[in-house]
Amino acid sequence: MTILLESDRDAAVQSHLDELSKRAMVVFITVASLTVIWSFSVDELLRNFLAVLHPCEGECLNVYDPAQWSAVRWLAALYLGALSALPLVLHHLHRFAKPGLTIHEYKALKRCTWTGTVLLLISFMLMTTAVLPWLFEIGHEHHRSVGLSAQYSAVEMLSIATYLTWIFGLILASWLVMFTAGQLGLLTETTGDWWRIRVYGITAVLILLTVPEQAQALSIPLVVFALASNEVFAQPWLSQPSLVSGRVTDWFDVDGQRRRLAVVQVHGHHNSIQPEDATKAGFSLLTVQNWHEQQSDREKAIVFIQHQRITDVMVLDGETNTLPPFVIDNFKRLGIVMHETDHLSLRTSILHPFVSILPNEHQNKG
């Protein structure tokens, strides 16, 4: 089941797909048009780029395959067209994603995508004007040291330079994903493996699938560098505790149905449950500040309950009869069972607040 955020509207999936298709078509047409425009001046740019990469004195660059040169120039035009269209891409990305994101998530998305774009452009300039010339210079000096008279293929130099720039962009994007997830509180010590499998896996596969033939030897070292750099970069978030205390436990009720239990309590409630008690009893505990007035608190609770597939919720609010309509509506959409708390004493709540569905302490756990 899906939730319905306060900023979103209840619409059919097809309407979202239609909107995505329209926005993607606008972006595609823009990139294609810019690619054609850049194709008229890309030869001059490539000549200037080769002059920067040129590692030796005199003439040592050749084009051995004119057809490959044509492919490289169009690829360069495509990259330049995509870079030129980045502001438009980000605009459509933000507009499409905004209704389905919480306030905190939307702000983090805008901040991270714009910051990432600026860093990408700066890194692109540094790679093309400083790092790549330095690497080719080191390679040329090695050739001279062993007595070789070096002759280089301009196409292969551009292909390797393009591949290394692409790889650096991939690694930067993976850092950005880990940073965004950490800032949103999604990346914690309990969810670290989930993020590692997806981010590291996708990054490694893209590196291996896009490696050109002349750079096959670089593929494994680049994968190792990408994974190691991500692990070091994300370490502050990989070691941070979860925003939710207690523990997610699979319980089985008297009918053999699997249940996951959660308590949502407002900060300062007189019957507040301590995190260590929730951990001992085997349920999740989420403490919010004021979800009657703060939309971010309401969304935080609903998103957690959806992601963890919670089946039963108890709210320690003091205003149980006036839960926010947004919360009540999404509890119904998710099939969440609400449990009353008025009849429970403080001691009962601490021992286990879900005594009505778990009548004794000897029920099976998953």
C-alpha positions in Angstrom: 0.0 0.0 0.0 1.1 3.6 -0.6 0.7 6.7 1.6 -0.8 10.0 0.5 1.2 13.0 1.6 -0.5 16.3 2.4 1.2 18.0 -0.6 0.1 15.2 -3.0 -3.2 14.3 -4.6 -4.8 10.9 -5.0 -4.4 10.2 -8.7 -4.0 7.1 -10.9 -0.6 5.8 -11.6 -1.1 6.4 -15.3 -1.4 10.1 -14.7 2.0 10.2 -13.1 3.4 8.2 -16.0 1.9 10.6 -18.5 3.4 13.5 -16.6 6.8 11.8 -16.5 6.6 11.1 -20.2 5.9 14.7 -21.0 8.7 16.0 -18.9 11.1 13.3 -20.2 10.2 14.3 -23.8 10.9 17.9 -23.2 14.3 17.1 -21.7 15.1 14.6 -24.5 14.2 17.2 -27.3 16.3 19.9 -25.5 19.4 17.6 -25.1 19.1 16.5 -28.8 18.8 20.1 -30.0 21.8 21.2 -27.8 23.8 18.3 -29.1 23.2 19.4 -32.7 24.2 23.0 -31.8 27.3 21.8 -30.0 28.3 19.6 -33.0 29.1 22.8 -35.1 31.8 23.8 -32.6 32.9 20.6 -31.0 35.9 20.1 -33.4 37.5 23.3 -32.2 36.8 22.3 -28.6 38.4 18.8 -29.1 41.4 20.4 -30.7 41.9 22.7 -27.7 41.4 19.7 -25.4 44.0 17.6 -27.2 46.4 20.5 -27.0 45.9 20.5 -23.2 46.3 16.7 -23.0 49.3 16.7 -25.4 52.0 15.1 -23.2 55.0 15.4 -25.5 57.0 18.0 -27.4 56.4 18.0 -31.2 54.0 15.9 -33.2 53.0 12.7 -31.5 49.2 12.5 -31.9 47.6 10.7 -34.8 44.1 9.7 -35.9 44.3 6.0 -37.1 40.6 5.5 -37.6 38.6 8.5 -38.9 35.3 6.6 -38.2 36.2 6.4 -34.5 36.9 10.1 -34.5 33.4 10.8 -35.8 32.0 8.7 -33.0 34.1 10.5 -30.4 33.1 14.0 -31.6 29.4 13.1 -31.5 29.8 11.6 -28.0 31.5 14.8 -26.9 28.7 16.9 -28.4 26.2 14.7 -26.5 28.0 15.2 -23.2 28.1 19.0 -23.7 24.4 19.0 -24.6 23.6 17.1 -21.5 25.7 19.4 -19.3 24.0 22.4 -20.9 20.6 21.0 -20.2 21.3 20.3 -16.5 19.3 23.4 -15.2 16.2 22.2 -17.2 16.7 18.6 -16.0 16.8 19.7 -12.4 13.8 21.9 -12.8 11.6 19.1 -14.1 13.1 16.6 -11.6 12.1 18.9 -8.7 8.6 19.7 -10.1 7.9 16.0 -10.7 9.2 14.8 -7.3 7.8 17.5 -5.1 4.2 16.2 -4.6 5.5 12.8 -3.5 8.2 14.0 -1.1 8.0 15.1 2.5 9.0 18.7 3.3 12.3 17.5 4.7 13.0 15.2 1.7 12.2 17.9 -0.8 14.5 20.5 0.7 17.3 17.9 1.0 16.7 16.9 -2.7 17.0 20.5 -3.9 20.0 21.2 -1.8 21.9 18.1 -2.7 21.1 18.2 -6.5 22.1 21.8 -6.9 25.2 21.3 -4.8 26.0 18.1 -6.7 25.6 19.9 -10.0 28.0 22.7 -9.0 30.5 20.2 -7.7 30.2 18.2 -10.9 30.9 21.2 -13.1 33.9 22.2 -11.0 35.2 18.7 -10.9 34.8 18.4 -14.7 36.9 21.6 -15.2 39.6 20.3 -12.8 39.6 16.9 -14.5 40.0 18.3 -18.0 42.4 21.0 -17.3 44.6 19.6 -14.5 44.1 16.0 -13.5 44.0 14.3 -16.9 47.0 16.3 -18.4 49.0 15.3 -15.3 48.1 11.6 -15.7 49.1 11.6 -19.4 52.3 13.5 -18.5 53.2 10.8 -16.0 52.5 8.1 -18.6 54.6 9.8 -21.2 57.6 10.3 -18.8 57.4 6.5 -18.0 57.6 5.8 -21.8 60.6 8.0 -22.2 62.3 6.4 -19.1 62.2 3.0 -20.8 63.5 4.4 -24.1 60.2 4.3 -26.1 59.4 6.8 -28.9 55.8 7.4 -28.1 53.1 7.9 -30.7 49.6 8.3 -29.4 46.2 7.8 -30.9 44.1 11.0 -30.5 40.9 8.9 -30.5 42.1 6.6 -27.7 43.3 9.5 -25.6 39.9 11.2 -25.9 38.1 7.9 -25.2 40.2 7.3 -22.0 39.8 10.9 -20.9 36.0 10.7 -21.5 35.8 7.4 -19.6 37.7 8.7 -16.6 35.6 11.8 -16.5 32.4 9.6 -16.6 33.8 7.4 -13.8 34.5 10.4 -11.7 31.0 11.6 -12.2 29.6 8.2 -11.2 31.6 8.2 -8.0 30.6 11.8 -7.2 26.9 10.8 -7.8 27.3 7.8 -5.4 28.8 10.1 -2.8 25.9 12.4 -3.3 23.3 9.6 -2.8 25.0 8.4 0.4 25.2 12.0 1.7 21.5 12.7 0.9 20.4 9.5 2.6 22.6 10.3 5.6 21.2 13.8 5.9 17.6 12.5 5.7 18.3 10.0 8.4 17.7 7.1 6.0 21.2 5.8 6.2 22.0 4.5 9.7 23.8 1.6 11.2 20.7 -0.5 10.8 20.1 0.3 7.2 23.7 0.5 6.1 23.8 -2.9 4.4 20.6 -2.1 2.4 22.2 1.1 1.0 25.6 -0.6 0.4 24.1 -3.3 -1.8 22.2 -0.9 -4.0 24.5 2.1 -4.3 27.8 0.1 -4.4 26.2 -2.5 -6.7 24.8 0.0 -9.2 28.1 2.0 -9.3 30.2 -1.1 -9.8 28.0 -2.5 -12.6 28.0 0.8 -14.5 31.8 1.1 -14.2 32.3 -2.4 -15.6 29.7 -2.1 -18.4 30.9 1.2 -19.7 34.7 0.5 -19.7 36.2 0.9 -23.2 38.4 -1.8 -24.7 41.6 0.2 -24.3 41.0 0.8 -20.6 40.0 -2.8 -19.5 43.0 -2.9 -17.1 41.5 0.1 -15.2 38.1 -1.4 -14.5 38.9 -3.5 -11.3 41.1 -0.7 -9.7 38.3 1.8 -10.4 35.7 -0.4 -8.8 37.8 -0.9 -5.7 38.4 2.8 -5.5 34.7 3.6 -5.9 33.7 1.2 -3.1 36.5 2.2 -0.7 35.9 5.9 -1.2 32.2 5.5 -0.6 32.8 3.5 2.6 35.1 6.2 3.9 32.9 9.1 2.9 29.7 7.6 4.3 31.3 6.3 7.5 29.7 9.1 9.7 26.2 8.1 8.6 26.9 4.3 8.5 27.7 4.5 12.2 24.9 6.8 13.3 22.1 5.3 15.4 18.6 5.0 13.9 16.2 7.9 14.4 13.8 5.4 15.7 14.5 3.6 19.0 13.4 0.1 20.1 13.7 -2.7 17.6 11.6 -4.0 14.7 10.4 -7.5 15.7 8.2 -10.0 13.8 5.5 -11.3 16.2 2.9 -13.9 15.6 -0.5 -13.5 17.2 -2.9 -16.3 18.4 -4.1 -16.8 14.8 -0.6 -17.2 13.4 -0.6 -13.8 11.6 2.7 -11.9 11.5 2.5 -8.5 13.3 4.9 -5.6 13.6 4.3 -3.2 16.4 5.1 0.4 16.9 4.4 3.1 19.4 4.3 6.8 18.4 4.6 9.1 21.4 4.5 12.8 21.6 7.5 14.3 23.4 6.8 14.9 27.1 3.8 12.6 27.3 3.1 11.6 30.9 3.2 7.9 30.0 6.3 8.1 27.9 8.1 4.8 27.2 11.9 4.8 27.4 13.9 3.4 24.4 15.5 0.6 26.5 12.0 -0.6 27.5 10.9 -0.7 23.8 14.0 -2.6 22.9 13.4 -5.1 25.7 9.7 -5.6 24.8 10.3 -5.9 21.1 8.6 -3.0 19.3 9.6 0.2 17.6 9.3 3.6 19.3 9.0 6.8 17.4 9.0 10.1 19.4 7.6 13.2 17.6 7.6 16.8 18.8 4.2 18.1 17.8 2.5 16.4 14.9 -0.7 18.3 15.3 1.0 21.5 14.1 4.2 20.3 12.3 3.7 18.6 8.9 7.3 17.2 9.0 6.5 15.3 12.2 3.4 13.7 10.7 5.2 12.7 7.5 8.2 11.4 9.5 5.9 9.0 11.4 3.9 7.8 8.4 7.0 7.2 6.2 8.7 5.2 9.0 5.5 3.1 9.5 5.2 2.4 5.7 8.9 1.5 5.2 9.0 -0.9 8.1 5.6 -2.5 7.2 4.2 -1.9 10.6 0.8 -3.6 11.2 -0.2 -2.3 14.7 0.3 1.2 16.1 -0.4 2.7 19.5 -0.3 6.5 19.9 0.6 8.0 23.3 -0.6 11.5 22.6 -3.0 12.7 25.3 -5.2 13.7 22.4 -5.9 10.3 20.9 -9.4 11.3 19.8 -8.1 14.2 17.7 -5.4 12.6 15.7 -4.4 14.6 12.6 -6.7 13.7 9.7 -3.6 13.1 7.5 -2.5 10.4 10.0 -5.9 8.7 10.3 -6.4 8.6 6.5 -3.0 7.0 5.9 -3.4 4.5 8.7 -6.6 3.4 6.8 -4.7 3.3 3.5 -2.0 1.1 5.0 -4.4 -1.2 6.9 -2.8 -0.2 10.2 -4.6 -1.4 13.3 -4.9 1.4 15.9 -4.9 0.4 19.6 -6.4 2.3 22.5 -4.2 3.4 25.4 -6.7 5.0 27.9 -7.1 1.8 29.9 -3.4 1.0 30.2 -1.4 1.9 33.3 2.1 3.2 33.0 3.5 -0.2 34.2 1.5 -2.1 31.6 2.6 0.3 28.8 6.3 -0.2 29.8 6.0 -4.0 30.0 4.3 -4.3 26.7 1.6 -1.9 25.3 0.1 -4.4 22.9 -1.3 -6.8 25.5 -4.6 -6.9 23.7 -3.1 -8.7 20.7 -0.2 -10.4 22.4 -1.9 -11.9 25.6 1.1 -13.5 27.1 4.9 -13.1 27.0 5.5 -16.5 25.5 4.2 -15.9 22.0 6.6 -16.8 19.1 8.9 -14.2 17.6 10.2 -14.3 14.0 
